[in-house]
């Protein structure tokens, strides 16, 4: 199976059109644009009829099957978009998908769209069958350097020139919200269509700080040791009134797992422990980075501080929990922190 990121899809479509596309990821803009790119190319190949169906317990599968079974000189070639449930593919849908895949033919292009490609989906019979001729498009919101590259490419595509400082400001203000970033680029282009290089002064008045972060991004930054990014995300989570215990619970799970790995590392290799716990490749790199940075004593200290923060937060309504979460972030990133800095 061919695997591409969303940015590579346009080049692929200029070269060939495949019978099936699997769009998976968390970014609405990338999913929507990928879907539209495929259908635009399909129209140029005389696939003139489009069907959109959200799969759930009320799906009319007989109608879907009928689309695949109707073939004649007078029937238009079709694209069929099926949107998978966010909660995953149950046994009923899996069995129906297996039946559907067996009915596909050259006059139908199947587009499957979902938020997460789980191991359960990968191991299913229908997915293995469709993988033989499908293209997998990953539509994950870019972060950090990848976001900067996406922004520069996007600006270039609409003949918009931005200097590095302007790019950095836009990324800082809209990270996690690709749709808003795309819209502000179009607005900037409408104001400055002459193609001259734009600086911070040209774009700063248009910003509304539509950054959108998740708790998982905060945890990722902490495990990576990226203190500036971790504190930046924490600040926005606080402004969005995310409950502090949600943050604590997510980081506690990671720290306790790191503690287990650290205690066993002298007798059991990380490779063996990762395999035993079925840790995927990218997360292995993240955990290894954290283990190399944090000693056993530091991890034990972090566990103690997290416990104190949680207990104090539950007992004292005036407790400055966000201050201690920032101090905890410093500790997790390997910075020297005096225990006197904690209010807990």
GUTORNU-120278 format. One record per residue (C-alpha): residue number from 0; residue in three letters; chain; z, y, x. Coordinates in steps of 0.001 Angstrom, whole numbers. Example, Ala and Ser with C-alpha at 12.3 -4.5 7.8 and 13.67 -1.06 7.14 Angstrom:
<num 0; residu ala; chaine A; up 7800; north -4500; east 12300>
<num 1; residu ser; chaine A; up 7140; north -1060; east 13670>
This chain:
<num 0; residu unk; chaine A; up 0; north 0; east 0>
<num 1; residu unk; chaine A; up -903; north 3471; east 1240>
<num 2; residu unk; chaine A; up 2087; north 5823; east 1427>
<num 3; residu unk; chaine A; up 1595; north 9596; east 1533>
<num 4; residu unk; chaine A; up 3768; north 12659; east 1152>
<num 5; residu unk; chaine A; up 2751; north 15078; east -1605>
<num 6; residu unk; chaine A; up 1210; north 17520; east 913>
<num 7; residu unk; chaine A; up -1253; north 14828; east 2078>
<num 8; residu unk; chaine A; up -2528; north 13935; east -1387>
<num 9; residu unk; chaine A; up -5262; north 16592; east -1624>
<num 10; residu unk; chaine A; up -6914; north 15381; east 1599>
<num 11; residu unk; chaine A; up -6729; north 11771; east 410>
<num 12; residu unk; chaine A; up -8325; north 12600; east -2938>
<num 13; residu unk; chaine A; up -11284; north 14305; east -1251>
<num 14; residu unk; chaine A; up -11980; north 11009; east 497>
<num 15; residu unk; chaine A; up -11382; north 8484; east -2292>
<num 16; residu unk; chaine A; up -9920; north 7915; east -5755>
<num 17; residu unk; chaine A; up -7705; north 4851; east -6165>
<num 18; residu unk; chaine A; up -7004; north 2911; east -9378>
<num 19; residu unk; chaine A; up -3255; north 3505; east -9316>
<num 20; residu unk; chaine A; up -888; north 6223; east -8061>
<num 21; residu unk; chaine A; up 2890; north 5918; east -7877>
<num 22; residu unk; chaine A; up 4660; north 9295; east -7846>
<num 23; residu unk; chaine A; up 8349; north 9103; east -6939>
<num 24; residu unk; chaine A; up 10757; north 11881; east -6021>
<num 25; residu unk; chaine A; up 13236; north 14495; east -7154>
<num 26; residu unk; chaine A; up 11030; north 17578; east -7034>
<num 27; residu unk; chaine A; up 9485; north 18665; east -10332>
<num 28; residu unk; chaine A; up 6868; north 20923; east -8719>
<num 29; residu unk; chaine A; up 5594; north 18245; east -6317>
<num 30; residu unk; chaine A; up 5507; north 15620; east -9078>
<num 31; residu unk; chaine A; up 3666; north 17946; east -11457>
<num 32; residu unk; chaine A; up 1155; north 19164; east -8876>
<num 33; residu unk; chaine A; up 465; north 15645; east -7597>
<num 34; residu unk; chaine A; up -200; north 14483; east -11131>
<num 35; residu unk; chaine A; up -2551; north 17422; east -11727>
<num 36; residu unk; chaine A; up -4418; north 16900; east -8417>
<num 37; residu unk; chaine A; up -5108; north 13285; east -9342>
<num 38; residu unk; chaine A; up -6361; north 14175; east -12813>
<num 39; residu unk; chaine A; up -8548; north 16983; east -11494>
<num 40; residu unk; chaine A; up -10245; north 14584; east -9092>
<num 41; residu unk; chaine A; up -10452; north 11965; east -11829>
<num 42; residu unk; chaine A; up -12294; north 14423; east -14108>
<num 43; residu unk; chaine A; up -14923; north 14934; east -11443>
<num 44; residu unk; chaine A; up -15437; north 11158; east -11573>
<num 45; residu unk; chaine A; up -15839; north 11239; east -15382>
<num 46; residu unk; chaine A; up -12306; north 10189; east -16316>
<num 47; residu unk; chaine A; up -12280; north 12634; east -19213>
<num 48; residu unk; chaine A; up -9507; north 11316; east -21427>
<num 49; residu unk; chaine A; up -5803; north 11617; east -20551>
<num 50; residu unk; chaine A; up -2768; north 9904; east -22059>
<num 51; residu unk; chaine A; up 891; north 10765; east -21335>
<num 52; residu unk; chaine A; up 3633; north 8354; east -22373>
<num 53; residu unk; chaine A; up 7377; north 8464; east -21684>
<num 54; residu unk; chaine A; up 8733; north 4940; east -21400>
<num 55; residu unk; chaine A; up 11897; north 4237; east -23396>
<num 56; residu unk; chaine A; up 13237; north 1840; east -26006>
<num 57; residu unk; chaine A; up 10817; north 3240; east -28613>
<num 58; residu unk; chaine A; up 7616; north 2937; east -26560>
<num 59; residu unk; chaine A; up 4628; north 1574; east -28473>
<num 60; residu unk; chaine A; up 3437; north -957; east -25908>
<num 61; residu unk; chaine A; up 751; north -2335; east -28200>
<num 62; residu unk; chaine A; up -916; north 1103; east -28156>
<num 63; residu unk; chaine A; up -755; north 1159; east -24342>
<num 64; residu unk; chaine A; up -2256; north -2322; east -24127>
<num 65; residu unk; chaine A; up -5002; north -1332; east -26581>
<num 66; residu unk; chaine A; up -6083; north 1500; east -24259>
<num 67; residu unk; chaine A; up -6686; north -1031; east -21520>
<num 68; residu unk; chaine A; up -8438; north -3545; east -23732>
<num 69; residu unk; chaine A; up -10959; north -1127; east -25276>
<num 70; residu unk; chaine A; up -14092; north -1035; east -23121>
<num 71; residu unk; chaine A; up -17541; north 43; east -24226>
<num 72; residu unk; chaine A; up -20355; north 2429; east -23350>
<num 73; residu unk; chaine A; up -19022; north 4891; east -25920>
<num 74; residu unk; chaine A; up -15396; north 5033; east -24728>
<num 75; residu unk; chaine A; up -14368; north 7630; east -22153>
<num 76; residu unk; chaine A; up -12857; north 6604; east -18858>
<num 77; residu unk; chaine A; up -9138; north 7364; east -18962>
<num 78; residu unk; chaine A; up -6080; north 8313; east -16946>
<num 79; residu unk; chaine A; up -2820; north 6860; east -18186>
<num 80; residu unk; chaine A; up 407; north 8603; east -17109>
<num 81; residu unk; chaine A; up 3591; north 6608; east -17653>
<num 82; residu unk; chaine A; up 6911; north 8347; east -16991>
<num 83; residu unk; chaine A; up 9640; north 5883; east -16002>
<num 84; residu unk; chaine A; up 13236; north 6325; east -17274>
<num 85; residu unk; chaine A; up 15631; north 8127; east -14922>
<num 86; residu unk; chaine A; up 18193; north 5368; east -15472>
<num 87; residu unk; chaine A; up 15804; north 2763; east -14051>
<num 88; residu unk; chaine A; up 13478; north 58; east -15303>
<num 89; residu unk; chaine A; up 15164; north -2551; east -17477>
<num 90; residu unk; chaine A; up 13972; north -6120; east -18035>
<num 91; residu unk; chaine A; up 11981; north -5258; east -21167>
<num 92; residu unk; chaine A; up 10016; north -2499; east -19439>
<num 93; residu unk; chaine A; up 9539; north -4656; east -16333>
<num 94; residu unk; chaine A; up 8017; north -7474; east -18387>
<num 95; residu unk; chaine A; up 5752; north -5070; east -20270>
<num 96; residu unk; chaine A; up 4661; north -3455; east -16996>
<num 97; residu unk; chaine A; up 3715; north -6864; east -15622>
<num 98; residu unk; chaine A; up 1552; north -7447; east -18684>
<num 99; residu unk; chaine A; up 12; north -3988; east -18383>
<num 100; residu unk; chaine A; up -889; north -4372; east -14718>
<num 101; residu unk; chaine A; up -2837; north -7529; east -15533>
<num 102; residu unk; chaine A; up -4949; north -5563; east -18052>
<num 103; residu unk; chaine A; up -6016; north -2688; east -15776>
<num 104; residu unk; chaine A; up -9704; north -2224; east -15009>
<num 105; residu unk; chaine A; up -12035; north 229; east -13260>
<num 106; residu unk; chaine A; up -12267; north 2587; east -16247>
<num 107; residu unk; chaine A; up -8534; north 3398; east -16161>
<num 108; residu unk; chaine A; up -6495; north 5182; east -13525>
<num 109; residu unk; chaine A; up -2795; north 4434; east -13865>
<num 110; residu unk; chaine A; up -296; north 7121; east -12779>
<num 111; residu unk; chaine A; up 3352; north 6077; east -12688>
<num 112; residu unk; chaine A; up 5953; north 8820; east -12315>
<num 113; residu unk; chaine A; up 9651; north 8371; east -11575>
<num 114; residu unk; chaine A; up 12561; north 10092; east -9903>
<num 115; residu unk; chaine A; up 13678; north 7241; east -7646>
<num 116; residu unk; chaine A; up 11960; north 4197; east -6189>
<num 117; residu unk; chaine A; up 14827; north 1715; east -6257>
<num 118; residu unk; chaine A; up 15062; north -1657; east -4550>
<num 119; residu unk; chaine A; up 15049; north -3219; east -8011>
<num 120; residu unk; chaine A; up 11628; north -1691; east -8710>
<num 121; residu unk; chaine A; up 10291; north -2642; east -5274>
<num 122; residu unk; chaine A; up 11277; north -6279; east -5786>
<num 123; residu unk; chaine A; up 9823; north -6553; east -9301>
<num 124; residu unk; chaine A; up 6752; north -8693; east -9906>
<num 125; residu unk; chaine A; up 4753; north -5861; east -11503>
<num 126; residu unk; chaine A; up 5382; north -3509; east -8567>
<num 127; residu unk; chaine A; up 4361; north -6129; east -6014>
<num 128; residu unk; chaine A; up 1168; north -6728; east -7981>
<num 129; residu unk; chaine A; up 233; north -3066; east -8347>
<num 130; residu unk; chaine A; up 1136; north -2334; east -4704>
<num 131; residu unk; chaine A; up -1954; north -4223; east -3580>
<num 132; residu unk; chaine A; up -4206; north -1357; east -4658>
<num 133; residu unk; chaine A; up -1841; north 1573; east -5340>
<num 134; residu unk; chaine A; up -1042; north 4738; east -3405>
<num 135; residu unk; chaine A; up 2610; north 5778; east -3189>
<num 136; residu unk; chaine A; up 3200; north 9543; east -3187>
<num 137; residu unk; chaine A; up 6675; north 10737; east -2158>
<num 138; residu unk; chaine A; up 7665; north 13943; east -3945>
<num 139; residu unk; chaine A; up 11000; north 14786; east -2364>
<num 140; residu unk; chaine A; up 12107; north 18421; east -2056>
<num 141; residu unk; chaine A; up 11672; north 19424; east 1616>
<num 142; residu unk; chaine A; up 14640; north 20790; east 3527>
<num 143; residu unk; chaine A; up 15212; north 22614; east 6806>
<num 144; residu unk; chaine A; up 12192; north 22596; east 9115>
<num 145; residu unk; chaine A; up 10128; north 20658; east 6574>
<num 146; residu unk; chaine A; up 10685; north 23412; east 4019>
<num 147; residu unk; chaine A; up 9575; north 26027; east 6549>
<num 148; residu unk; chaine A; up 6387; north 24056; east 7253>
<num 149; residu unk; chaine A; up 5728; north 23647; east 3524>
<num 150; residu unk; chaine A; up 6195; north 27377; east 2972>
<num 151; residu unk; chaine A; up 3844; north 28366; east 5788>
<num 152; residu unk; chaine A; up 1168; north 25973; east 4569>
<num 153; residu unk; chaine A; up 1565; north 27162; east 986>
<num 154; residu unk; chaine A; up 1297; north 30811; east 2053>
<num 155; residu unk; chaine A; up -1803; north 30047; east 4136>
<num 156; residu unk; chaine A; up -3475; north 28331; east 1181>
<num 157; residu unk; chaine A; up -3245; north 31555; east -862>
<num 158; residu unk; chaine A; up -4175; north 33790; east 2115>
<num 159; residu unk; chaine A; up -670; north 35173; east 2466>
<num 160; residu unk; chaine A; up 549; north 36019; east 5973>
<num 161; residu unk; chaine A; up 4309; north 36026; east 6600>
<num 162; residu unk; chaine A; up 6112; north 36563; east 9878>
<num 163; residu unk; chaine A; up 8839; north 34115; east 10957>
<num 164; residu unk; chaine A; up 11694; north 36331; east 9767>
<num 165; residu unk; chaine A; up 10188; north 36625; east 6279>
<num 166; residu unk; chaine A; up 9660; north 32851; east 6153>
<num 167; residu unk; chaine A; up 13257; north 32211; east 7191>
<num 168; residu unk; chaine A; up 14581; north 34601; east 4541>
<num 169; residu unk; chaine A; up 12520; north 32942; east 1805>
<num 170; residu unk; chaine A; up 13664; north 29473; east 2862>
<num 171; residu unk; chaine A; up 17287; north 30623; east 2947>
<num 172; residu unk; chaine A; up 17043; north 32171; east -515>
<num 173; residu unk; chaine A; up 15123; north 29397; east -2294>
<num 174; residu unk; chaine A; up 16044; north 26134; east -566>
<num 175; residu unk; chaine A; up 16241; north 23331; east -3105>
<num 176; residu unk; chaine A; up 14180; north 25269; east -5662>
<num 177; residu unk; chaine A; up 10538; north 24729; east -4732>
<num 178; residu unk; chaine A; up 9253; north 25896; east -8098>
<num 179; residu unk; chaine A; up 10943; north 29305; east -7765>
<num 180; residu unk; chaine A; up 9751; north 29606; east -4155>
<num 181; residu unk; chaine A; up 6167; north 28893; east -5209>
<num 182; residu unk; chaine A; up 6388; north 31499; east -7954>
<num 183; residu unk; chaine A; up 7760; north 34200; east -5653>
<num 184; residu unk; chaine A; up 4948; north 33541; east -3170>
<num 185; residu unk; chaine A; up 2425; north 34172; east -5918>
<num 186; residu unk; chaine A; up 4226; north 37386; east -6879>
<num 187; residu unk; chaine A; up 4216; north 38570; east -3272>
<num 188; residu unk; chaine A; up 498; north 37861; east -3025>
<num 189; residu unk; chaine A; up -180; north 39929; east -6153>
<num 190; residu unk; chaine A; up 1628; north 42863; east -4554>
<num 191; residu unk; chaine A; up 63; north 42456; east -1103>
<num 192; residu unk; chaine A; up -3395; north 40882; east -1508>
<num 193; residu unk; chaine A; up -4944; north 42598; east 1545>
<num 194; residu unk; chaine A; up -4032; north 39803; east 3987>
<num 195; residu unk; chaine A; up -1860; north 41834; east 6365>
<num 196; residu unk; chaine A; up 1182; north 40200; east 7947>
<num 197; residu unk; chaine A; up 4286; north 40730; east 5842>
<num 198; residu unk; chaine A; up 7803; north 41217; east 7185>
<num 199; residu unk; chaine A; up 11313; north 40951; east 5750>
<num 200; residu unk; chaine A; up 11086; north 44500; east 4401>
<num 201; residu unk; chaine A; up 8078; north 43508; east 2274>
<num 202; residu unk; chaine A; up 9729; north 40526; east 601>
<num 203; residu unk; chaine A; up 13491; north 41164; east 449>
<num 204; residu unk; chaine A; up 13354; north 43326; east -2678>
<num 205; residu unk; chaine A; up 11697; north 40494; east -4607>
<num 206; residu unk; chaine A; up 14344; north 37891; east -3872>
<num 207; residu unk; chaine A; up 16818; north 36776; east -6516>
<num 208; residu unk; chaine A; up 18553; north 34109; east -4421>
<num 209; residu unk; chaine A; up 17457; north 31129; east -6503>
<num 210; residu unk; chaine A; up 18769; north 28605; east -4013>
<num 211; residu unk; chaine A; up 19691; north 25282; east -5577>
<num 212; residu unk; chaine A; up 21943; north 22901; east -3651>
<num 213; residu unk; chaine A; up 23643; north 19622; east -4504>
<num 214; residu unk; chaine A; up 26890; north 18037; east -3351>
<num 215; residu unk; chaine A; up 24840; north 15358; east -1595>
<num 216; residu unk; chaine A; up 23131; north 17995; east 554>
<num 217; residu unk; chaine A; up 26554; north 19298; east 1577>
<num 218; residu unk; chaine A; up 27666; north 15791; east 2553>
<num 219; residu unk; chaine A; up 24403; north 15257; east 4456>
<num 220; residu unk; chaine A; up 24911; north 18480; east 6407>
<num 221; residu unk; chaine A; up 28493; north 17506; east 7280>
<num 222; residu unk; chaine A; up 27520; north 14057; east 8529>
<num 223; residu unk; chaine A; up 24706; north 15639; east 10555>
<num 224; residu unk; chaine A; up 27149; north 18079; east 12142>
<num 225; residu unk; chaine A; up 25180; north 21120; east 10945>
<num 226; residu unk; chaine A; up 28073; north 23488; east 10369>
<num 227; residu unk; chaine A; up 26103; north 26640; east 9442>
<num 228; residu unk; chaine A; up 24102; north 24743; east 6852>
<num 229; residu unk; chaine A; up 27196; north 22972; east 5510>
<num 230; residu unk; chaine A; up 29070; north 26248; east 5019>
<num 231; residu unk; chaine A; up 25993; north 27876; east 3463>
<num 232; residu unk; chaine A; up 25713; north 25038; east 921>
<num 233; residu unk; chaine A; up 29465; north 25078; east 281>
<num 234; residu unk; chaine A; up 29327; north 28795; east -500>
<num 235; residu unk; chaine A; up 26643; north 28226; east -3149>
<num 236; residu unk; chaine A; up 28450; north 25244; east -4650>
<num 237; residu unk; chaine A; up 31511; north 27459; east -5031>
<num 238; residu unk; chaine A; up 29435; north 30192; east -6707>
<num 239; residu unk; chaine A; up 28133; north 27587; east -9172>
<num 240; residu unk; chaine A; up 31713; north 26544; east -10055>
<num 241; residu unk; chaine A; up 31262; north 22953; east -8904>
<num 242; residu unk; chaine A; up 34620; north 21217; east -9303>
<num 243; residu unk; chaine A; up 36261; north 20816; east -5852>
<num 244; residu unk; chaine A; up 37311; north 17225; east -6605>
<num 245; residu unk; chaine A; up 33652; north 16248; east -6975>
<num 246; residu unk; chaine A; up 33048; north 17424; east -3420>
<num 247; residu unk; chaine A; up 36170; north 15677; east -2140>
<num 248; residu unk; chaine A; up 35342; north 12398; east -3855>
<num 249; residu unk; chaine A; up 31827; north 12300; east -2384>
<num 250; residu unk; chaine A; up 32908; north 13075; east 1172>
<num 251; residu unk; chaine A; up 35924; north 10732; east 923>
<num 252; residu unk; chaine A; up 33640; north 7760; east 299>
<num 253; residu unk; chaine A; up 31604; north 8570; east 3405>
<num 254; residu unk; chaine A; up 34616; north 9190; east 5652>
<num 255; residu unk; chaine A; up 36369; north 5991; east 4595>
<num 256; residu unk; chaine A; up 33189; north 4053; east 5331>
<num 257; residu unk; chaine A; up 32918; north 5749; east 8750>
<num 258; residu unk; chaine A; up 36536; north 4821; east 9409>
<num 259; residu unk; chaine A; up 35799; north 1168; east 8622>
<num 260; residu unk; chaine A; up 32773; north 1178; east 10924>
<num 261; residu unk; chaine A; up 34757; north 2846; east 13725>
<num 262; residu unk; chaine A; up 37607; north 338; east 13538>
<num 263; residu unk; chaine A; up 35250; north -2638; east 13721>
<num 264; residu unk; chaine A; up 32790; north -1291; east 16269>
<num 265; residu unk; chaine A; up 34545; north -2942; east 19224>
<num 266; residu unk; chaine A; up 34124; north -6416; east 17703>
<num 267; residu unk; chaine A; up 31118; north -6051; east 15389>
<num 268; residu unk; chaine A; up 27961; north -4121; east 16294>
<num 269; residu unk; chaine A; up 26800; north -1237; east 14121>
<num 270; residu unk; chaine A; up 23522; north -3064; east 13533>
<num 271; residu unk; chaine A; up 25389; north -6035; east 12068>
<num 272; residu unk; chaine A; up 27635; north -3812; east 9955>
<num 273; residu unk; chaine A; up 24671; north -1820; east 8636>
<num 274; residu unk; chaine A; up 22809; north -5002; east 7698>
<num 275; residu unk; chaine A; up 25897; north -6430; east 5997>
<num 276; residu unk; chaine A; up 26298; north -3279; east 3893>
<num 277; residu unk; chaine A; up 22533; north -2923; east 3287>
<num 278; residu unk; chaine A; up 22350; north 590; east 4729>
<num 279; residu unk; chaine A; up 18825; north 2027; east 4639>
<num 280; residu unk; chaine A; up 17208; north 3371; east 7807>
<num 281; residu unk; chaine A; up 17642; north 7133; east 7349>
<num 282; residu unk; chaine A; up 21311; north 6741; east 6437>
<num 283; residu unk; chaine A; up 21894; north 4599; east 9523>
<num 284; residu unk; chaine A; up 20778; north 7512; east 11690>
<num 285; residu unk; chaine A; up 23059; north 9884; east 9785>
<num 286; residu unk; chaine A; up 26111; north 7620; east 10069>
<num 287; residu unk; chaine A; up 25465; north 6870; east 13736>
<num 288; residu unk; chaine A; up 25302; north 10601; east 14484>
<num 289; residu unk; chaine A; up 28661; north 11139; east 12785>
<num 290; residu unk; chaine A; up 30268; north 8183; east 14570>
<num 291; residu unk; chaine A; up 29138; north 9472; east 17953>
<num 292; residu unk; chaine A; up 30599; north 12907; east 17184>
<num 293; residu unk; chaine A; up 33930; north 11914; east 15593>
<num 294; residu unk; chaine A; up 36656; north 9857; east 17268>
<num 295; residu unk; chaine A; up 38944; north 7438; east 15448>
<num 296; residu unk; chaine A; up 41787; north 9949; east 15746>
<num 297; residu unk; chaine A; up 39629; north 12697; east 14228>
<num 298; residu unk; chaine A; up 38594; north 10482; east 11326>
<num 299; residu unk; chaine A; up 42227; north 9576; east 10602>
<num 300; residu unk; chaine A; up 43123; north 13259; east 10736>
<num 301; residu unk; chaine A; up 40298; north 14076; east 8300>
<num 302; residu unk; chaine A; up 41506; north 11407; east 5858>
<num 303; residu unk; chaine A; up 45015; north 12878; east 6008>
<num 304; residu unk; chaine A; up 43728; north 16392; east 5360>
<num 305; residu unk; chaine A; up 41535; north 15298; east 2446>
<num 306; residu unk; chaine A; up 44544; north 13605; east 844>
<num 307; residu unk; chaine A; up 46682; north 16723; east 1286>
<num 308; residu unk; chaine A; up 43946; north 18946; east -147>
<num 309; residu unk; chaine A; up 43579; north 16767; east -3244>
<num 310; residu unk; chaine A; up 47336; north 16512; east -3898>
<num 311; residu unk; chaine A; up 47922; north 20246; east -3390>
<num 312; residu unk; chaine A; up 44963; north 21140; east -5618>
<num 313; residu unk; chaine A; up 46341; north 18983; east -8440>
<num 314; residu unk; chaine A; up 49853; north 20457; east -8114>
<num 315; residu unk; chaine A; up 49201; north 24146; east -7400>
<num 316; residu unk; chaine A; up 46865; north 26148; east -9661>
<num 317; residu unk; chaine A; up 46863; north 29044; east -7169>
<num 318; residu unk; chaine A; up 45932; north 26890; east -4178>
<num 319; residu unk; chaine A; up 42940; north 28375; east -2202>
<num 320; residu unk; chaine A; up 41077; north 25065; east -2150>
<num 321; residu unk; chaine A; up 37704; north 26516; east -1112>
<num 322; residu unk; chaine A; up 39210; north 27977; east 2055>
<num 323; residu unk; chaine A; up 40523; north 24550; east 3030>
<num 324; residu unk; chaine A; up 37194; north 22917; east 2152>
<num 325; residu unk; chaine A; up 35546; north 25296; east 4626>
<num 326; residu unk; chaine A; up 38145; north 24407; east 7255>
<num 327; residu unk; chaine A; up 37618; north 20706; east 6511>
<num 328; residu unk; chaine A; up 33875; north 21230; east 6987>
<num 329; residu unk; chaine A; up 34537; north 22617; east 10472>
<num 330; residu unk; chaine A; up 36640; north 19567; east 11286>
<num 331; residu unk; chaine A; up 33977; north 17167; east 10013>
<num 332; residu unk; chaine A; up 31351; north 18848; east 12179>
<num 333; residu unk; chaine A; up 33471; north 18222; east 15267>
<num 334; residu unk; chaine A; up 34842; north 21743; east 15654>
<num 335; residu unk; chaine A; up 38344; north 22306; east 16994>
<num 336; residu unk; chaine A; up 40616; north 23282; east 14121>
<num 337; residu unk; chaine A; up 44311; north 24079; east 14197>
<num 338; residu unk; chaine A; up 46246; north 22316; east 11457>
<num 339; residu unk; chaine A; up 47852; north 25700; east 10794>
<num 340; residu unk; chaine A; up 44505; north 26801; east 9344>
<num 341; residu unk; chaine A; up 45043; north 24505; east 6353>
<num 342; residu unk; chaine A; up 46953; north 25795; east 3355>
<num 343; residu unk; chaine A; up 47583; north 22277; east 2059>
